[in-house]
Amino acid sequence: MGILPGGLHGPTYKKTGSITARRHRHLNVVSAPYRKSNKPPTDKQLDEQSKFGLLNRFLSRIDMLVKPGFKKYAKGPTEVNAAFSYNYPHAFVKTENGFALNYPEIKYSRGHIATPEEPQVKITETHLIFSWLPQTQNASCQYTDLATFLIYDQTKQRAFKFIAASDRYTGEHNINIPKKYFKGPLHCYMSFASANGKLVGDSIYVARIDLD
């Protein structure tokens, strides 16, 4: 039996006739019953399923970055869905075995706060060190802007996130993780947001680090 806890115009849950209502990622969703198809999936459908899984898993692992980064663009869908729609057209490269993520083209944040100037990252036995050049202050570039860093270990499929970790003025941020902890390759990103967190900037791909 379907239930309307908020009245006629409110959300529904449980089953009403042949349809089922539920809450999914803060949205009211009504769906028809699943019907199994006897037709085998086409090559195109298999490719789409593979790409969907690759990107969705990656974005889900960094949802703490995606939620503020795509909040402005999540009109109806969630922030992760908005990030998925934006990234999907350019998020993949073809490989011998199917598809892989095109990491340099993926963004976890979009906005008008200035991106870092000539960012770099290097790894030592004990640290990863991000650095960037000084920039002149203006409306979208303040010394107090806070930097967020993402390190994604492709082999481990693990994301290391450091949110609002350092201000723009410092020009450098050290992350204390021993090199031996990683498998690699490492995909390194960073972005800036305003000091109060209300405004964000584009995330940028800083570098890939291949480990010996």
PyMOL commands that place a pseudoatom at each C-alpha (Angstrom):
pseudoatom trace, name=CA, resn=MET, resi=1, chain=A, elem=C, hetatm=0, pos=[0.000, 0.000, 0.000]
pseudoatom trace, name=CA, resn=GLY, resi=2, chain=A, elem=C, hetatm=0, pos=[1.306, 3.430, -0.917]
pseudoatom trace, name=CA, resn=ILE, resi=3, chain=A, elem=C, hetatm=0, pos=[1.605, 5.958, 1.917]
pseudoatom trace, name=CA, resn=LEU, resi=4, chain=A, elem=C, hetatm=0, pos=[1.314, 9.755, 1.603]
pseudoatom trace, name=CA, resn=PRO, resi=5, chain=A, elem=C, hetatm=0, pos=[2.814, 11.136, 4.854]
pseudoatom trace, name=CA, resn=GLY, resi=6, chain=A, elem=C, hetatm=0, pos=[2.643, 14.714, 3.578]
pseudoatom trace, name=CA, resn=GLY, resi=7, chain=A, elem=C, hetatm=0, pos=[-0.857, 14.584, 2.117]
pseudoatom trace, name=CA, resn=LEU, resi=8, chain=A, elem=C, hetatm=0, pos=[-1.960, 14.445, -1.499]
pseudoatom trace, name=CA, resn=HIS, resi=9, chain=A, elem=C, hetatm=0, pos=[0.919, 16.569, -2.790]
pseudoatom trace, name=CA, resn=GLY, resi=10, chain=A, elem=C, hetatm=0, pos=[3.579, 15.124, -0.509]
pseudoatom trace, name=CA, resn=PRO, resi=11, chain=A, elem=C, hetatm=0, pos=[6.078, 12.300, -1.045]
pseudoatom trace, name=CA, resn=THR, resi=12, chain=A, elem=C, hetatm=0, pos=[4.945, 8.706, -1.420]
pseudoatom trace, name=CA, resn=TYR, resi=13, chain=A, elem=C, hetatm=0, pos=[6.628, 5.548, -0.256]
pseudoatom trace, name=CA, resn=LYS, resi=14, chain=A, elem=C, hetatm=0, pos=[5.967, 1.813, -0.512]
pseudoatom trace, name=CA, resn=LYS, resi=15, chain=A, elem=C, hetatm=0, pos=[3.954, 0.313, -3.377]
pseudoatom trace, name=CA, resn=THR, resi=16, chain=A, elem=C, hetatm=0, pos=[0.954, 1.800, -5.175]
pseudoatom trace, name=CA, resn=GLY, resi=17, chain=A, elem=C, hetatm=0, pos=[-0.500, -0.554, -7.758]
pseudoatom trace, name=CA, resn=SER, resi=18, chain=A, elem=C, hetatm=0, pos=[2.305, -1.584, -10.087]
pseudoatom trace, name=CA, resn=ILE, resi=19, chain=A, elem=C, hetatm=0, pos=[4.666, 1.264, -9.148]
pseudoatom trace, name=CA, resn=THR, resi=20, chain=A, elem=C, hetatm=0, pos=[7.020, 1.681, -6.206]
pseudoatom trace, name=CA, resn=ALA, resi=21, chain=A, elem=C, hetatm=0, pos=[7.903, 4.981, -4.512]
pseudoatom trace, name=CA, resn=ARG, resi=22, chain=A, elem=C, hetatm=0, pos=[11.047, 5.604, -2.479]
pseudoatom trace, name=CA, resn=ARG, resi=23, chain=A, elem=C, hetatm=0, pos=[13.575, 8.222, -1.394]
pseudoatom trace, name=CA, resn=HIS, resi=24, chain=A, elem=C, hetatm=0, pos=[16.931, 8.205, -3.192]
pseudoatom trace, name=CA, resn=ARG, resi=25, chain=A, elem=C, hetatm=0, pos=[19.654, 10.793, -2.524]
pseudoatom trace, name=CA, resn=HIS, resi=26, chain=A, elem=C, hetatm=0, pos=[17.101, 13.239, -1.073]
pseudoatom trace, name=CA, resn=LEU, resi=27, chain=A, elem=C, hetatm=0, pos=[14.780, 12.856, -4.073]
pseudoatom trace, name=CA, resn=ASN, resi=28, chain=A, elem=C, hetatm=0, pos=[11.318, 11.302, -4.346]
pseudoatom trace, name=CA, resn=VAL, resi=29, chain=A, elem=C, hetatm=0, pos=[11.548, 8.538, -6.943]
pseudoatom trace, name=CA, resn=VAL, resi=30, chain=A, elem=C, hetatm=0, pos=[8.690, 6.579, -8.514]
pseudoatom trace, name=CA, resn=SER, resi=31, chain=A, elem=C, hetatm=0, pos=[9.643, 3.539, -10.582]
pseudoatom trace, name=CA, resn=ALA, resi=32, chain=A, elem=C, hetatm=0, pos=[7.948, 0.739, -12.490]
pseudoatom trace, name=CA, resn=PRO, resi=33, chain=A, elem=C, hetatm=0, pos=[8.675, -2.887, -11.569]
pseudoatom trace, name=CA, resn=TYR, resi=34, chain=A, elem=C, hetatm=0, pos=[11.830, -4.404, -13.026]
pseudoatom trace, name=CA, resn=ARG, resi=35, chain=A, elem=C, hetatm=0, pos=[11.301, -6.674, -15.999]
pseudoatom trace, name=CA, resn=LYS, resi=36, chain=A, elem=C, hetatm=0, pos=[14.109, -8.983, -16.999]
pseudoatom trace, name=CA, resn=SER, resi=37, chain=A, elem=C, hetatm=0, pos=[14.957, -8.929, -20.702]
pseudoatom trace, name=CA, resn=ASN, resi=38, chain=A, elem=C, hetatm=0, pos=[15.935, -12.064, -22.568]
pseudoatom trace, name=CA, resn=LYS, resi=39, chain=A, elem=C, hetatm=0, pos=[17.851, -10.030, -25.140]
pseudoatom trace, name=CA, resn=PRO, resi=40, chain=A, elem=C, hetatm=0, pos=[21.630, -9.991, -24.651]
pseudoatom trace, name=CA, resn=PRO, resi=41, chain=A, elem=C, hetatm=0, pos=[23.089, -6.482, -24.248]
pseudoatom trace, name=CA, resn=THR, resi=42, chain=A, elem=C, hetatm=0, pos=[24.625, -4.928, -27.339]
pseudoatom trace, name=CA, resn=ASP, resi=43, chain=A, elem=C, hetatm=0, pos=[28.292, -3.924, -27.472]
pseudoatom trace, name=CA, resn=LYS, resi=44, chain=A, elem=C, hetatm=0, pos=[27.230, -0.296, -27.145]
pseudoatom trace, name=CA, resn=GLN, resi=45, chain=A, elem=C, hetatm=0, pos=[25.173, -1.051, -24.052]
pseudoatom trace, name=CA, resn=LEU, resi=46, chain=A, elem=C, hetatm=0, pos=[28.081, -2.941, -22.493]
pseudoatom trace, name=CA, resn=ASP, resi=47, chain=A, elem=C, hetatm=0, pos=[30.383, 0.010, -23.196]
pseudoatom trace, name=CA, resn=GLU, resi=48, chain=A, elem=C, hetatm=0, pos=[27.916, 2.422, -21.593]
pseudoatom trace, name=CA, resn=GLN, resi=49, chain=A, elem=C, hetatm=0, pos=[27.567, 0.188, -18.537]
pseudoatom trace, name=CA, resn=SER, resi=50, chain=A, elem=C, hetatm=0, pos=[31.342, 0.015, -18.172]
pseudoatom trace, name=CA, resn=LYS, resi=51, chain=A, elem=C, hetatm=0, pos=[31.771, 3.784, -18.454]
pseudoatom trace, name=CA, resn=PHE, resi=52, chain=A, elem=C, hetatm=0, pos=[28.887, 4.464, -16.076]
pseudoatom trace, name=CA, resn=GLY, resi=53, chain=A, elem=C, hetatm=0, pos=[30.433, 2.229, -13.430]
pseudoatom trace, name=CA, resn=LEU, resi=54, chain=A, elem=C, hetatm=0, pos=[33.933, 3.684, -13.787]
pseudoatom trace, name=CA, resn=LEU, resi=55, chain=A, elem=C, hetatm=0, pos=[32.889, 7.311, -13.412]
pseudoatom trace, name=CA, resn=ASN, resi=56, chain=A, elem=C, hetatm=0, pos=[30.208, 6.732, -10.798]
pseudoatom trace, name=CA, resn=ARG, resi=57, chain=A, elem=C, hetatm=0, pos=[32.584, 4.806, -8.534]
pseudoatom trace, name=CA, resn=PHE, resi=58, chain=A, elem=C, hetatm=0, pos=[35.263, 7.484, -8.836]
pseudoatom trace, name=CA, resn=LEU, resi=59, chain=A, elem=C, hetatm=0, pos=[32.901, 10.369, -8.054]
pseudoatom trace, name=CA, resn=SER, resi=60, chain=A, elem=C, hetatm=0, pos=[31.314, 8.472, -5.174]
pseudoatom trace, name=CA, resn=ARG, resi=61, chain=A, elem=C, hetatm=0, pos=[34.747, 8.047, -3.583]
pseudoatom trace, name=CA, resn=ILE, resi=62, chain=A, elem=C, hetatm=0, pos=[35.293, 11.817, -3.623]
pseudoatom trace, name=CA, resn=ASP, resi=63, chain=A, elem=C, hetatm=0, pos=[31.736, 12.955, -2.856]
pseudoatom trace, name=CA, resn=MET, resi=64, chain=A, elem=C, hetatm=0, pos=[33.039, 15.140, -0.003]
pseudoatom trace, name=CA, resn=LEU, resi=65, chain=A, elem=C, hetatm=0, pos=[34.725, 17.258, -2.693]
pseudoatom trace, name=CA, resn=VAL, resi=66, chain=A, elem=C, hetatm=0, pos=[31.982, 16.965, -5.300]
pseudoatom trace, name=CA, resn=LYS, resi=67, chain=A, elem=C, hetatm=0, pos=[29.167, 18.148, -3.018]
pseudoatom trace, name=CA, resn=PRO, resi=68, chain=A, elem=C, hetatm=0, pos=[30.559, 21.669, -2.466]
pseudoatom trace, name=CA, resn=GLY, resi=69, chain=A, elem=C, hetatm=0, pos=[32.217, 21.682, -5.885]
pseudoatom trace, name=CA, resn=PHE, resi=70, chain=A, elem=C, hetatm=0, pos=[29.011, 21.090, -7.858]
pseudoatom trace, name=CA, resn=LYS, resi=71, chain=A, elem=C, hetatm=0, pos=[26.458, 22.484, -5.396]
pseudoatom trace, name=CA, resn=LYS, resi=72, chain=A, elem=C, hetatm=0, pos=[25.719, 25.420, -7.697]
pseudoatom trace, name=CA, resn=TYR, resi=73, chain=A, elem=C, hetatm=0, pos=[24.839, 23.086, -10.576]
pseudoatom trace, name=CA, resn=ALA, resi=74, chain=A, elem=C, hetatm=0, pos=[22.661, 20.603, -8.660]
pseudoatom trace, name=CA, resn=LYS, resi=75, chain=A, elem=C, hetatm=0, pos=[19.275, 22.111, -9.506]
pseudoatom trace, name=CA, resn=GLY, resi=76, chain=A, elem=C, hetatm=0, pos=[17.320, 18.866, -9.574]
pseudoatom trace, name=CA, resn=PRO, resi=77, chain=A, elem=C, hetatm=0, pos=[19.782, 15.976, -9.320]
pseudoatom trace, name=CA, resn=THR, resi=78, chain=A, elem=C, hetatm=0, pos=[22.321, 15.588, -6.573]
pseudoatom trace, name=CA, resn=GLU, resi=79, chain=A, elem=C, hetatm=0, pos=[25.781, 17.110, -6.801]
pseudoatom trace, name=CA, resn=VAL, resi=80, chain=A, elem=C, hetatm=0, pos=[27.299, 13.760, -7.748]
pseudoatom trace, name=CA, resn=ASN, resi=81, chain=A, elem=C, hetatm=0, pos=[24.786, 13.422, -10.579]
pseudoatom trace, name=CA, resn=ALA, resi=82, chain=A, elem=C, hetatm=0, pos=[25.566, 16.963, -11.746]
pseudoatom trace, name=CA, resn=ALA, resi=83, chain=A, elem=C, hetatm=0, pos=[29.294, 16.170, -11.720]
pseudoatom trace, name=CA, resn=PHE, resi=84, chain=A, elem=C, hetatm=0, pos=[28.610, 12.928, -13.584]
pseudoatom trace, name=CA, resn=SER, resi=85, chain=A, elem=C, hetatm=0, pos=[26.688, 14.740, -16.341]
pseudoatom trace, name=CA, resn=TYR, resi=86, chain=A, elem=C, hetatm=0, pos=[29.400, 17.378, -16.723]
pseudoatom trace, name=CA, resn=ASN, resi=87, chain=A, elem=C, hetatm=0, pos=[32.331, 14.945, -16.793]
pseudoatom trace, name=CA, resn=TYR, resi=88, chain=A, elem=C, hetatm=0, pos=[30.840, 12.051, -18.752]
pseudoatom trace, name=CA, resn=PRO, resi=89, chain=A, elem=C, hetatm=0, pos=[31.481, 13.384, -22.311]
pseudoatom trace, name=CA, resn=HIS, resi=90, chain=A, elem=C, hetatm=0, pos=[35.251, 13.670, -21.747]
pseudoatom trace, name=CA, resn=ALA, resi=91, chain=A, elem=C, hetatm=0, pos=[35.929, 11.290, -18.844]
pseudoatom trace, name=CA, resn=PHE, resi=92, chain=A, elem=C, hetatm=0, pos=[37.121, 8.207, -20.755]
pseudoatom trace, name=CA, resn=VAL, resi=93, chain=A, elem=C, hetatm=0, pos=[39.884, 6.886, -22.966]
pseudoatom trace, name=CA, resn=LYS, resi=94, chain=A, elem=C, hetatm=0, pos=[39.680, 3.709, -25.041]
pseudoatom trace, name=CA, resn=THR, resi=95, chain=A, elem=C, hetatm=0, pos=[42.058, 0.915, -24.067]
pseudoatom trace, name=CA, resn=GLU, resi=96, chain=A, elem=C, hetatm=0, pos=[42.793, -2.588, -25.332]
pseudoatom trace, name=CA, resn=ASN, resi=97, chain=A, elem=C, hetatm=0, pos=[40.506, -3.982, -22.636]
pseudoatom trace, name=CA, resn=GLY, resi=98, chain=A, elem=C, hetatm=0, pos=[37.674, -1.469, -22.931]
pseudoatom trace, name=CA, resn=PHE, resi=99, chain=A, elem=C, hetatm=0, pos=[37.694, 1.940, -21.265]
pseudoatom trace, name=CA, resn=ALA, resi=100, chain=A, elem=C, hetatm=0, pos=[39.665, 3.733, -18.560]
pseudoatom trace, name=CA, resn=LEU, resi=101, chain=A, elem=C, hetatm=0, pos=[39.137, 7.049, -16.827]
pseudoatom trace, name=CA, resn=ASN, resi=102, chain=A, elem=C, hetatm=0, pos=[40.740, 10.078, -18.451]
pseudoatom trace, name=CA, resn=TYR, resi=103, chain=A, elem=C, hetatm=0, pos=[41.906, 11.484, -15.115]
pseudoatom trace, name=CA, resn=PRO, resi=104, chain=A, elem=C, hetatm=0, pos=[43.381, 14.790, -16.375]
pseudoatom trace, name=CA, resn=GLU, resi=105, chain=A, elem=C, hetatm=0, pos=[40.000, 15.791, -17.825]
pseudoatom trace, name=CA, resn=ILE, resi=106, chain=A, elem=C, hetatm=0, pos=[37.880, 15.115, -14.733]
pseudoatom trace, name=CA, resn=LYS, resi=107, chain=A, elem=C, hetatm=0, pos=[36.797, 17.953, -12.435]
pseudoatom trace, name=CA, resn=TYR, resi=108, chain=A, elem=C, hetatm=0, pos=[35.412, 17.623, -8.914]
pseudoatom trace, name=CA, resn=SER, resi=109, chain=A, elem=C, hetatm=0, pos=[34.676, 21.356, -8.626]
pseudoatom trace, name=CA, resn=ARG, resi=110, chain=A, elem=C, hetatm=0, pos=[33.554, 24.210, -10.875]
pseudoatom trace, name=CA, resn=GLY, resi=111, chain=A, elem=C, hetatm=0, pos=[33.405, 27.892, -10.066]
pseudoatom trace, name=CA, resn=HIS, resi=112, chain=A, elem=C, hetatm=0, pos=[34.858, 31.370, -10.479]
pseudoatom trace, name=CA, resn=ILE, resi=113, chain=A, elem=C, hetatm=0, pos=[37.492, 31.463, -7.735]
pseudoatom trace, name=CA, resn=ALA, resi=114, chain=A, elem=C, hetatm=0, pos=[40.889, 31.679, -9.453]
pseudoatom trace, name=CA, resn=THR, resi=115, chain=A, elem=C, hetatm=0, pos=[42.806, 28.476, -10.046]
pseudoatom trace, name=CA, resn=PRO, resi=116, chain=A, elem=C, hetatm=0, pos=[46.392, 28.145, -8.733]
pseudoatom trace, name=CA, resn=GLU, resi=117, chain=A, elem=C, hetatm=0, pos=[49.203, 29.581, -10.835]
pseudoatom trace, name=CA, resn=GLU, resi=118, chain=A, elem=C, hetatm=0, pos=[51.533, 26.906, -12.255]
pseudoatom trace, name=CA, resn=PRO, resi=119, chain=A, elem=C, hetatm=0, pos=[50.880, 24.282, -9.580]
pseudoatom trace, name=CA, resn=GLN, resi=120, chain=A, elem=C, hetatm=0, pos=[53.357, 21.447, -9.137]
pseudoatom trace, name=CA, resn=VAL, resi=121, chain=A, elem=C, hetatm=0, pos=[53.632, 18.375, -6.940]
pseudoatom trace, name=CA, resn=LYS, resi=122, chain=A, elem=C, hetatm=0, pos=[56.606, 16.227, -6.015]
pseudoatom trace, name=CA, resn=ILE, resi=123, chain=A, elem=C, hetatm=0, pos=[56.995, 13.169, -3.835]
pseudoatom trace, name=CA, resn=THR, resi=124, chain=A, elem=C, hetatm=0, pos=[59.697, 12.276, -1.317]
pseudoatom trace, name=CA, resn=GLU, resi=125, chain=A, elem=C, hetatm=0, pos=[60.074, 9.200, 0.864]
pseudoatom trace, name=CA, resn=THR, resi=126, chain=A, elem=C, hetatm=0, pos=[57.907, 10.826, 3.531]
pseudoatom trace, name=CA, resn=HIS, resi=127, chain=A, elem=C, hetatm=0, pos=[55.802, 13.580, 1.926]
pseudoatom trace, name=CA, resn=LEU, resi=128, chain=A, elem=C, hetatm=0, pos=[53.932, 14.860, -1.082]
pseudoatom trace, name=CA, resn=ILE, resi=129, chain=A, elem=C, hetatm=0, pos=[54.618, 18.541, -1.617]
pseudoatom trace, name=CA, resn=PHE, resi=130, chain=A, elem=C, hetatm=0, pos=[52.247, 20.776, -3.591]
pseudoatom trace, name=CA, resn=SER, resi=131, chain=A, elem=C, hetatm=0, pos=[53.421, 24.244, -4.620]
pseudoatom trace, name=CA, resn=TRP, resi=132, chain=A, elem=C, hetatm=0, pos=[52.106, 27.169, -6.672]
pseudoatom trace, name=CA, resn=LEU, resi=133, chain=A, elem=C, hetatm=0, pos=[53.203, 30.686, -7.620]
pseudoatom trace, name=CA, resn=PRO, resi=134, chain=A, elem=C, hetatm=0, pos=[52.081, 33.986, -6.028]
pseudoatom trace, name=CA, resn=GLN, resi=135, chain=A, elem=C, hetatm=0, pos=[49.128, 35.783, -7.622]
pseudoatom trace, name=CA, resn=THR, resi=136, chain=A, elem=C, hetatm=0, pos=[47.852, 39.347, -7.528]
pseudoatom trace, name=CA, resn=GLN, resi=137, chain=A, elem=C, hetatm=0, pos=[44.745, 39.781, -5.403]
pseudoatom trace, name=CA, resn=ASN, resi=138, chain=A, elem=C, hetatm=0, pos=[41.423, 40.614, -7.047]
pseudoatom trace, name=CA, resn=ALA, resi=139, chain=A, elem=C, hetatm=0, pos=[37.749, 39.824, -6.550]
pseudoatom trace, name=CA, resn=SER, resi=140, chain=A, elem=C, hetatm=0, pos=[38.214, 36.157, -7.421]
pseudoatom trace, name=CA, resn=CYS, resi=141, chain=A, elem=C, hetatm=0, pos=[41.727, 35.700, -6.025]
pseudoatom trace, name=CA, resn=GLN, resi=142, chain=A, elem=C, hetatm=0, pos=[42.392, 36.375, -2.341]
pseudoatom trace, name=CA, resn=TYR, resi=143, chain=A, elem=C, hetatm=0, pos=[45.341, 35.446, -0.164]
pseudoatom trace, name=CA, resn=THR, resi=144, chain=A, elem=C, hetatm=0, pos=[42.845, 33.910, 2.271]
pseudoatom trace, name=CA, resn=ASP, resi=145, chain=A, elem=C, hetatm=0, pos=[41.386, 31.478, -0.294]
pseudoatom trace, name=CA, resn=LEU, resi=146, chain=A, elem=C, hetatm=0, pos=[41.725, 27.921, 0.974]
pseudoatom trace, name=CA, resn=ALA, resi=147, chain=A, elem=C, hetatm=0, pos=[43.257, 25.074, -1.012]
pseudoatom trace, name=CA, resn=THR, resi=148, chain=A, elem=C, hetatm=0, pos=[41.867, 21.555, -1.263]
pseudoatom trace, name=CA, resn=PHE, resi=149, chain=A, elem=C, hetatm=0, pos=[44.004, 18.652, -2.482]
pseudoatom trace, name=CA, resn=LEU, resi=150, chain=A, elem=C, hetatm=0, pos=[43.098, 15.257, -3.882]
pseudoatom trace, name=CA, resn=ILE, resi=151, chain=A, elem=C, hetatm=0, pos=[45.491, 12.353, -4.365]
pseudoatom trace, name=CA, resn=TYR, resi=152, chain=A, elem=C, hetatm=0, pos=[43.988, 9.326, -6.066]
pseudoatom trace, name=CA, resn=ASP, resi=153, chain=A, elem=C, hetatm=0, pos=[45.851, 6.029, -5.999]
pseudoatom trace, name=CA, resn=GLN, resi=154, chain=A, elem=C, hetatm=0, pos=[44.742, 4.306, -9.192]
pseudoatom trace, name=CA, resn=THR, resi=155, chain=A, elem=C, hetatm=0, pos=[45.859, 0.811, -8.185]
pseudoatom trace, name=CA, resn=LYS, resi=156, chain=A, elem=C, hetatm=0, pos=[44.406, 0.929, -4.679]
pseudoatom trace, name=CA, resn=GLN, resi=157, chain=A, elem=C, hetatm=0, pos=[41.372, 2.850, -5.980]
pseudoatom trace, name=CA, resn=ARG, resi=158, chain=A, elem=C, hetatm=0, pos=[41.606, 5.034, -2.899]
pseudoatom trace, name=CA, resn=ALA, resi=159, chain=A, elem=C, hetatm=0, pos=[41.186, 8.783, -2.616]
pseudoatom trace, name=CA, resn=PHE, resi=160, chain=A, elem=C, hetatm=0, pos=[43.140, 10.894, -0.130]
pseudoatom trace, name=CA, resn=LYS, resi=161, chain=A, elem=C, hetatm=0, pos=[41.337, 14.198, 0.448]
pseudoatom trace, name=CA, resn=PHE, resi=162, chain=A, elem=C, hetatm=0, pos=[42.630, 17.297, 2.237]
pseudoatom trace, name=CA, resn=ILE, resi=163, chain=A, elem=C, hetatm=0, pos=[39.948, 19.979, 2.431]
pseudoatom trace, name=CA, resn=ALA, resi=164, chain=A, elem=C, hetatm=0, pos=[40.675, 23.670, 3.161]
pseudoatom trace, name=CA, resn=ALA, resi=165, chain=A, elem=C, hetatm=0, pos=[44.176, 22.556, 4.086]
pseudoatom trace, name=CA, resn=SER, resi=166, chain=A, elem=C, hetatm=0, pos=[46.233, 25.670, 3.309]
pseudoatom trace, name=CA, resn=ASP, resi=167, chain=A, elem=C, hetatm=0, pos=[45.683, 29.271, 2.223]
pseudoatom trace, name=CA, resn=ARG, resi=168, chain=A, elem=C, hetatm=0, pos=[46.688, 30.660, -1.157]
pseudoatom trace, name=CA, resn=TYR, resi=169, chain=A, elem=C, hetatm=0, pos=[49.332, 32.968, 0.323]
pseudoatom trace, name=CA, resn=THR, resi=170, chain=A, elem=C, hetatm=0, pos=[51.506, 30.129, 1.652]
pseudoatom trace, name=CA, resn=GLY, resi=171, chain=A, elem=C, hetatm=0, pos=[52.309, 28.858, -1.857]
pseudoatom trace, name=CA, resn=GLU, resi=172, chain=A, elem=C, hetatm=0, pos=[53.037, 25.359, -0.595]
pseudoatom trace, name=CA, resn=HIS, resi=173, chain=A, elem=C, hetatm=0, pos=[51.442, 22.479, 1.271]
pseudoatom trace, name=CA, resn=ASN, resi=174, chain=A, elem=C, hetatm=0, pos=[53.123, 19.347, 2.622]
pseudoatom trace, name=CA, resn=ILE, resi=175, chain=A, elem=C, hetatm=0, pos=[51.142, 16.135, 2.998]
pseudoatom trace, name=CA, resn=ASN, resi=176, chain=A, elem=C, hetatm=0, pos=[52.645, 13.672, 5.434]
pseudoatom trace, name=CA, resn=ILE, resi=177, chain=A, elem=C, hetatm=0, pos=[52.065, 10.273, 3.823]
pseudoatom trace, name=CA, resn=PRO, resi=178, chain=A, elem=C, hetatm=0, pos=[55.051, 7.944, 3.306]
pseudoatom trace, name=CA, resn=LYS, resi=179, chain=A, elem=C, hetatm=0, pos=[55.782, 7.029, -0.302]
pseudoatom trace, name=CA, resn=LYS, resi=180, chain=A, elem=C, hetatm=0, pos=[55.784, 3.317, 0.569]
pseudoatom trace, name=CA, resn=TYR, resi=181, chain=A, elem=C, hetatm=0, pos=[52.083, 3.551, 1.457]
pseudoatom trace, name=CA, resn=PHE, resi=182, chain=A, elem=C, hetatm=0, pos=[51.090, 4.120, -2.173]
pseudoatom trace, name=CA, resn=LYS, resi=183, chain=A, elem=C, hetatm=0, pos=[50.893, 1.705, -5.095]
pseudoatom trace, name=CA, resn=GLY, resi=184, chain=A, elem=C, hetatm=0, pos=[50.390, 4.297, -7.834]
pseudoatom trace, name=CA, resn=PRO, resi=185, chain=A, elem=C, hetatm=0, pos=[50.115, 5.765, -10.268]
pseudoatom trace, name=CA, resn=LEU, resi=186, chain=A, elem=C, hetatm=0, pos=[48.952, 8.797, -8.296]
pseudoatom trace, name=CA, resn=HIS, resi=187, chain=A, elem=C, hetatm=0, pos=[46.629, 11.376, -9.840]
pseudoatom trace, name=CA, resn=CYS, resi=188, chain=A, elem=C, hetatm=0, pos=[46.976, 14.731, -8.090]
pseudoatom trace, name=CA, resn=TYR, resi=189, chain=A, elem=C, hetatm=0, pos=[44.445, 17.566, -8.132]
pseudoatom trace, name=CA, resn=MET, resi=190, chain=A, elem=C, hetatm=0, pos=[43.874, 20.826, -6.289]
pseudoatom trace, name=CA, resn=SER, resi=191, chain=A, elem=C, hetatm=0, pos=[41.383, 23.679, -6.118]
pseudoatom trace, name=CA, resn=PHE, resi=192, chain=A, elem=C, hetatm=0, pos=[40.689, 26.878, -4.207]
pseudoatom trace, name=CA, resn=ALA, resi=193, chain=A, elem=C, hetatm=0, pos=[37.569, 28.079, -2.408]
pseudoatom trace, name=CA, resn=SER, resi=194, chain=A, elem=C, hetatm=0, pos=[36.812, 31.337, -0.624]
pseudoatom trace, name=CA, resn=ALA, resi=195, chain=A, elem=C, hetatm=0, pos=[37.694, 31.507, 3.070]
pseudoatom trace, name=CA, resn=ASN, resi=196, chain=A, elem=C, hetatm=0, pos=[34.038, 31.139, 4.082]
pseudoatom trace, name=CA, resn=GLY, resi=197, chain=A, elem=C, hetatm=0, pos=[33.550, 28.203, 1.710]
pseudoatom trace, name=CA, resn=LYS, resi=198, chain=A, elem=C, hetatm=0, pos=[30.640, 29.823, -0.116]
pseudoatom trace, name=CA, resn=LEU, resi=199, chain=A, elem=C, hetatm=0, pos=[32.461, 30.251, -3.440]
pseudoatom trace, name=CA, resn=VAL, resi=200, chain=A, elem=C, hetatm=0, pos=[34.548, 27.613, -5.198]
pseudoatom trace, name=CA, resn=GLY, resi=201, chain=A, elem=C, hetatm=0, pos=[36.883, 27.440, -8.169]
pseudoatom trace, name=CA, resn=ASP, resi=202, chain=A, elem=C, hetatm=0, pos=[37.627, 24.907, -10.860]
pseudoatom trace, name=CA, resn=SER, resi=203, chain=A, elem=C, hetatm=0, pos=[39.622, 21.916, -9.737]
pseudoatom trace, name=CA, resn=ILE, resi=204, chain=A, elem=C, hetatm=0, pos=[42.679, 21.288, -11.872]
pseudoatom trace, name=CA, resn=TYR, resi=205, chain=A, elem=C, hetatm=0, pos=[44.765, 18.215, -12.552]
pseudoatom trace, name=CA, resn=VAL, resi=206, chain=A, elem=C, hetatm=0, pos=[48.259, 18.966, -11.275]
pseudoatom trace, name=CA, resn=ALA, resi=207, chain=A, elem=C, hetatm=0, pos=[50.233, 15.866, -12.239]
pseudoatom trace, name=CA, resn=ARG, resi=208, chain=A, elem=C, hetatm=0, pos=[50.474, 12.112, -12.486]
pseudoatom trace, name=CA, resn=ILE, resi=209, chain=A, elem=C, hetatm=0, pos=[53.152, 10.501, -10.346]
pseudoatom trace, name=CA, resn=ASP, resi=210, chain=A, elem=C, hetatm=0, pos=[54.437, 7.088, -11.383]
pseudoatom trace, name=CA, resn=LEU, resi=211, chain=A, elem=C, hetatm=0, pos=[56.121, 5.223, -8.556]
pseudoatom trace, name=CA, resn=ASP, resi=212, chain=A, elem=C, hetatm=0, pos=[59.242, 3.093, -8.979]
for i in range(1, 212): cmd.bond("trace and resi %d" % i, "trace and resi %d" % (i + 1))
show_as sticks, trace
zoom trace
